[in-house]
Amino acid sequence: MLKYLVVIGVIAFVYFVFIKKKPLKSTKKQDDDTKANEMVECYKCHIYCELDEAILSNGHYYCCESCLKG
């Protein structure tokens, strides 16, 4: 009986140490990078720019000051 417990223990040890994959840790930096890559269309010239660089005015996104004024 002791032989079986030792064999099961060794198999469990090998499984948990070498075979089982550990979950990848999610970092906040990765979430920030994906948000930075969101693209919006300029209301005036219809080109796409990053959401962080766009100008929001009256519910519309603009790519630059000249599109906002013109």
N, CA, C and O atoms as a GROMACS GRO file, in nm:
protein
  280
    1MET      N    1   0.082  -0.120   0.000
    1MET     CA    2   0.000   0.000   0.000
    1MET      C    3   0.086   0.126   0.000
    1MET      O    4   0.054   0.223  -0.068
    2LEU      N    5   0.194   0.124   0.075
    2LEU     CA    6   0.283   0.240   0.082
    2LEU      C    7   0.349   0.267  -0.052
    2LEU      O    8   0.375   0.383  -0.087
    3LYS      N    9   0.376   0.160  -0.130
    3LYS     CA   10   0.436   0.178  -0.263
    3LYS      C   11   0.343   0.262  -0.352
    3LYS      O   12   0.388   0.352  -0.423
    4TYR      N   13   0.214   0.231  -0.347
    4TYR     CA   14   0.118   0.302  -0.431
    4TYR      C   15   0.109   0.449  -0.393
    4TYR      O   16   0.100   0.535  -0.480
    5LEU      N   17   0.110   0.479  -0.266
    5LEU     CA   18   0.105   0.618  -0.222
    5LEU      C   19   0.229   0.695  -0.263
    5LEU      O   20   0.220   0.811  -0.301
    6VAL      N   21   0.345   0.630  -0.257
    6VAL     CA   22   0.469   0.695  -0.298
    6VAL      C   23   0.467   0.721  -0.448
    6VAL      O   24   0.507   0.829  -0.492
    7VAL      N   25   0.422   0.624  -0.526
    7VAL     CA   26   0.416   0.641  -0.672
    7VAL      C   27   0.317   0.754  -0.708
    7VAL      O   28   0.348   0.838  -0.792
    8ILE      N   29   0.201   0.756  -0.645
    8ILE     CA   30   0.104   0.862  -0.670
    8ILE      C   31   0.161   0.997  -0.628
    8ILE      O   32   0.139   1.097  -0.698
    9GLY      N   33   0.232   1.003  -0.519
    9GLY     CA   34   0.294   1.127  -0.474
    9GLY      C   35   0.398   1.177  -0.572
    9GLY      O   36   0.404   1.297  -0.600
   10VAL      N   37   0.480   1.087  -0.625
   10VAL     CA   38   0.584   1.126  -0.723
   10VAL      C   39   0.518   1.175  -0.851
   10VAL      O   40   0.561   1.275  -0.909
   11ILE      N   41   0.414   1.105  -0.896
   11ILE     CA   42   0.344   1.148  -1.017
   11ILE      C   43   0.281   1.285  -0.997
   11ILE      O   44   0.289   1.370  -1.086
   12ALA      N   45   0.219   1.308  -0.883
   12ALA     CA   46   0.159   1.438  -0.855
   12ALA      C   47   0.265   1.547  -0.848
   12ALA      O   48   0.244   1.657  -0.899
   13PHE      N   49   0.378   1.518  -0.786
   13PHE     CA   50   0.486   1.615  -0.777
   13PHE      C   51   0.536   1.654  -0.916
   13PHE      O   52   0.553   1.772  -0.946
   14VAL      N   53   0.560   1.554  -1.002
   14VAL     CA   54   0.609   1.580  -1.138
   14VAL      C   55   0.504   1.662  -1.215
   14VAL      O   56   0.540   1.754  -1.288
   15TYR      N   57   0.379   1.629  -1.200
   15TYR     CA   58   0.273   1.702  -1.270
   15TYR      C   59   0.270   1.849  -1.229
   15TYR      O   60   0.271   1.938  -1.314
   16PHE      N   61   0.266   1.874  -1.099
   16PHE     CA   62   0.252   2.012  -1.053
   16PHE      C   63   0.378   2.095  -1.075
   16PHE      O   64   0.368   2.217  -1.092
   17VAL      N   65   0.494   2.034  -1.075
   17VAL     CA   66   0.617   2.110  -1.091
   17VAL      C   67   0.653   2.132  -1.237
   17VAL      O   68   0.694   2.241  -1.275
   18PHE      N   69   0.637   2.029  -1.320
   18PHE     CA   70   0.688   2.038  -1.457
   18PHE      C   71   0.581   2.051  -1.565
   18PHE      O   72   0.607   2.112  -1.668
   19ILE      N   73   0.465   1.997  -1.544
   19ILE     CA   74   0.367   1.989  -1.652
   19ILE      C   75   0.262   2.100  -1.644
   19ILE      O   76   0.231   2.163  -1.746
   20LYS      N   77   0.208   2.124  -1.529
   20LYS     CA   78   0.099   2.220  -1.515
   20LYS      C   79   0.146   2.360  -1.550
   20LYS      O   80   0.247   2.408  -1.498
   21LYS      N   81   0.072   2.426  -1.639
   21LYS     CA   82   0.105   2.562  -1.682
   21LYS      C   83   0.056   2.660  -1.578
   21LYS      O   84  -0.055   2.647  -1.527
   22LYS      N   85   0.137   2.757  -1.548
   22LYS     CA   86   0.098   2.862  -1.454
   22LYS      C   87   0.028   2.973  -1.532
   22LYS      O   88   0.072   3.006  -1.642
   23PRO      N   89  -0.078   3.031  -1.477
   23PRO     CA   90  -0.148   3.138  -1.549
   23PRO      C   91  -0.060   3.261  -1.566
   23PRO      O   92   0.019   3.295  -1.478
   24LEU      N   93  -0.075   3.327  -1.682
   24LEU     CA   94   0.001   3.448  -1.708
   24LEU      C   95  -0.057   3.561  -1.627
   24LEU      O   96  -0.179   3.575  -1.614
   25LYS      N   97   0.031   3.643  -1.572
   25LYS     CA   98  -0.014   3.757  -1.493
   25LYS      C   99  -0.049   3.872  -1.586
   25LYS      O  100   0.029   3.909  -1.674
   26SER      N  101  -0.166   3.929  -1.566
   26SER     CA  102  -0.209   4.044  -1.643
   26SER      C  103  -0.163   4.170  -1.571
   26SER      O  104  -0.183   4.186  -1.451
   27THR      N  105  -0.101   4.259  -1.646
   27THR     CA  106  -0.055   4.383  -1.586
   27THR      C  107  -0.139   4.499  -1.636
   27THR      O  108  -0.199   4.491  -1.743
   28LYS      N  109  -0.142   4.603  -1.560
   28LYS     CA  110  -0.219   4.721  -1.599
   28LYS      C  111  -0.158   4.789  -1.721
   28LYS      O  112  -0.230   4.851  -1.799
   29LYS      N  113  -0.028   4.778  -1.738
   29LYS     CA  114   0.038   4.840  -1.852
   29LYS      C  115  -0.016   4.784  -1.983
   29LYS      O  116  -0.032   4.860  -2.079
   30GLN      N  117  -0.043   4.654  -1.989
   30GLN     CA  118  -0.098   4.596  -2.111
   30GLN      C  119  -0.235   4.654  -2.141
   30GLN      O  120  -0.267   4.679  -2.257
   31ASP      N  121  -0.317   4.676  -2.039
   31ASP     CA  122  -0.448   4.735  -2.060
   31ASP      C  123  -0.436   4.877  -2.113
   31ASP      O  124  -0.514   4.918  -2.198
   32ASP      N  125  -0.339   4.954  -2.064
   32ASP     CA  126  -0.319   5.090  -2.111
   32ASP      C  127  -0.274   5.092  -2.256
   32ASP      O  128  -0.314   5.180  -2.332
   33ASP      N  129  -0.191   4.995  -2.297
   33ASP     CA  130  -0.145   4.989  -2.435
   33ASP      C  131  -0.260   4.960  -2.531
   33ASP      O  132  -0.264   5.017  -2.640
   34THR      N  133  -0.352   4.875  -2.492
   34THR     CA  134  -0.463   4.846  -2.581
   34THR      C  135  -0.557   4.965  -2.593
   34THR      O  136  -0.613   4.987  -2.700
   35LYS      N  137  -0.575   5.041  -2.488
   35LYS     CA  138  -0.658   5.160  -2.496
   35LYS      C  139  -0.593   5.266  -2.584
   35LYS      O  140  -0.664   5.340  -2.653
   36ALA      N  141  -0.463   5.275  -2.583
   36ALA     CA  142  -0.393   5.376  -2.662
   36ALA      C  143  -0.406   5.347  -2.811
   36ALA      O  144  -0.392   5.438  -2.892
   37ASN      N  145  -0.432   5.223  -2.849
   37ASN     CA  146  -0.441   5.188  -2.990
   37ASN      C  147  -0.582   5.200  -3.046
   37ASN      O  148  -0.603   5.167  -3.163
   38GLU      N  149  -0.677   5.246  -2.968
   38GLU     CA  150  -0.812   5.265  -3.021
   38GLU      C  151  -0.812   5.382  -3.118
   38GLU      O  152  -0.755   5.488  -3.090
   39MET      N  153  -0.875   5.362  -3.232
   39MET     CA  154  -0.874   5.464  -3.337
   39MET      C  155  -1.014   5.524  -3.352
   39MET      O  156  -1.115   5.454  -3.338
   40VAL      N  157  -1.018   5.653  -3.380
   40VAL     CA  158  -1.143   5.724  -3.407
   40VAL      C  159  -1.129   5.801  -3.538
   40VAL      O  160  -1.019   5.838  -3.578
   41GLU      N  161  -1.242   5.826  -3.602
   41GLU     CA  162  -1.242   5.895  -3.730
   41GLU      C  163  -1.263   6.045  -3.709
   41GLU      O  164  -1.349   6.086  -3.631
   42CYS      N  165  -1.185   6.124  -3.780
   42CYS     CA  166  -1.200   6.269  -3.774
   42CYS      C  167  -1.333   6.307  -3.841
   42CYS      O  168  -1.366   6.256  -3.948
   43TYR      N  169  -1.407   6.395  -3.776
   43TYR     CA  170  -1.539   6.436  -3.826
   43TYR      C  171  -1.529   6.514  -3.957
   43TYR      O  172  -1.618   6.507  -4.041
   44LYS      N  173  -1.420   6.589  -3.974
   44LYS     CA  174  -1.406   6.675  -4.092
   44LYS      C  175  -1.336   6.604  -4.210
   44LYS      O  176  -1.391   6.597  -4.319
   45CYS      N  177  -1.215   6.552  -4.188
   45CYS     CA  178  -1.138   6.497  -4.300
   45CYS      C  179  -1.146   6.345  -4.309
   45CYS      O  180  -1.093   6.288  -4.404
   46HIS      N  181  -1.211   6.278  -4.215
   46HIS     CA  182  -1.240   6.135  -4.217
   46HIS      C  183  -1.116   6.046  -4.213
   46HIS      O  184  -1.122   5.931  -4.258
   47ILE      N  185  -1.004   6.096  -4.161
   47ILE     CA  186  -0.890   6.008  -4.138
   47ILE      C  187  -0.900   5.954  -3.996
   47ILE      O  188  -0.972   6.008  -3.913
   48TYR      N  189  -0.828   5.847  -3.970
   48TYR     CA  190  -0.830   5.787  -3.837
   48TYR      C  191  -0.707   5.828  -3.759
   48TYR      O  192  -0.596   5.832  -3.812
   49CYS      N  193  -0.727   5.859  -3.632
   49CYS     CA  194  -0.616   5.892  -3.543
   49CYS      C  195  -0.641   5.824  -3.409
   49CYS      O  196  -0.753   5.780  -3.380
   50GLU      N  197  -0.537   5.815  -3.328
   50GLU     CA  198  -0.550   5.750  -3.199
   50GLU      C  199  -0.640   5.831  -3.108
   50GLU      O  200  -0.643   5.954  -3.114
   51LEU      N  201  -0.712   5.761  -3.024
   51LEU     CA  202  -0.807   5.825  -2.933
   51LEU      C  203  -0.737   5.921  -2.839
   51LEU      O  204  -0.792   6.026  -2.805
   52ASP      N  205  -0.615   5.887  -2.795
   52ASP     CA  206  -0.541   5.974  -2.705
   52ASP      C  207  -0.501   6.106  -2.770
   52ASP      O  208  -0.487   6.207  -2.702
   53GLU      N  209  -0.482   6.106  -2.902
   53GLU     CA  210  -0.437   6.226  -2.973
   53GLU      C  211  -0.554   6.306  -3.031
   53GLU      O  212  -0.534   6.419  -3.075
   54ALA      N  213  -0.673   6.250  -3.032
   54ALA     CA  214  -0.788   6.317  -3.093
   54ALA      C  215  -0.841   6.427  -3.002
   54ALA      O  216  -0.821   6.425  -2.880
   55ILE      N  217  -0.908   6.523  -3.065
   55ILE     CA  218  -0.970   6.635  -2.992
   55ILE      C  219  -1.121   6.613  -2.995
   55ILE      O  220  -1.179   6.598  -3.103
   56LEU      N  221  -1.183   6.610  -2.879
   56LEU     CA  222  -1.327   6.590  -2.869
   56LEU      C  223  -1.395   6.725  -2.850
   56LEU      O  224  -1.365   6.799  -2.756
   57SER      N  225  -1.487   6.758  -2.942
   57SER     CA  226  -1.560   6.883  -2.933
   57SER      C  227  -1.702   6.861  -2.982
   57SER      O  228  -1.722   6.809  -3.093
   58ASN      N  229  -1.800   6.898  -2.902
   58ASN     CA  230  -1.943   6.886  -2.936
   58ASN      C  231  -1.980   6.744  -2.978
   58ASN      O  232  -2.063   6.726  -3.067
   59GLY      N  233  -1.920   6.644  -2.916
   59GLY     CA  234  -1.953   6.505  -2.945
   59GLY      C  235  -1.887   6.448  -3.068
   59GLY      O  236  -1.920   6.336  -3.108
   60HIS      N  237  -1.795   6.521  -3.130
   60HIS     CA  238  -1.725   6.474  -3.250
   60HIS      C  239  -1.574   6.475  -3.223
   60HIS      O  240  -1.524   6.558  -3.148
   61TYR      N  241  -1.504   6.381  -3.287
   61TYR     CA  242  -1.359   6.375  -3.275
   61TYR      C  243  -1.294   6.443  -3.395
   61TYR      O  244  -1.338   6.428  -3.508
   62TYR      N  245  -1.187   6.518  -3.367
   62TYR     CA  246  -1.110   6.585  -3.471
   62TYR      C  247  -0.964   6.544  -3.458
   62TYR      O  248  -0.916   6.519  -3.347
   63CYS      N  249  -0.893   6.538  -3.572
   63CYS     CA  250  -0.754   6.492  -3.569
   63CYS      C  251  -0.657   6.604  -3.530
   63CYS      O  252  -0.550   6.577  -3.476
   64CYS      N  253  -0.693   6.731  -3.558
   64CYS     CA  254  -0.602   6.843  -3.529
   64CYS      C  255  -0.683   6.972  -3.509
   64CYS      O  256  -0.804   6.976  -3.527
   65GLU      N  257  -0.612   7.076  -3.472
   65GLU     CA  258  -0.675   7.206  -3.449
   65GLU      C  259  -0.734   7.265  -3.577
   65GLU      O  260  -0.839   7.328  -3.574
   66SER      N  261  -0.666   7.244  -3.692
   66SER     CA  262  -0.716   7.302  -3.818
   66SER      C  263  -0.849   7.239  -3.859
   66SER      O  264  -0.935   7.308  -3.913
   67CYS      N  265  -0.869   7.110  -3.834
   67CYS     CA  266  -0.996   7.047  -3.865
   67CYS      C  267  -1.104   7.096  -3.767
   67CYS      O  268  -1.221   7.110  -3.803
   68LEU      N  269  -1.064   7.121  -3.645
   68LEU     CA  270  -1.158   7.169  -3.544
   68LEU      C  271  -1.208   7.310  -3.579
   68LEU      O  272  -1.327   7.339  -3.565
   69LYS      N  273  -1.117   7.396  -3.624
   69LYS     CA  274  -1.153   7.534  -3.656
   69LYS      C  275  -1.224   7.545  -3.791
   69LYS      O  276  -1.313   7.628  -3.808
   70GLY      N  277  -1.183   7.462  -3.886
   70GLY     CA  278  -1.235   7.474  -4.023
   70GLY      C  279  -1.354   7.396  -4.042
   70GLY      O  280  -1.410   7.395  -4.152
   0.00000   0.00000   0.00000
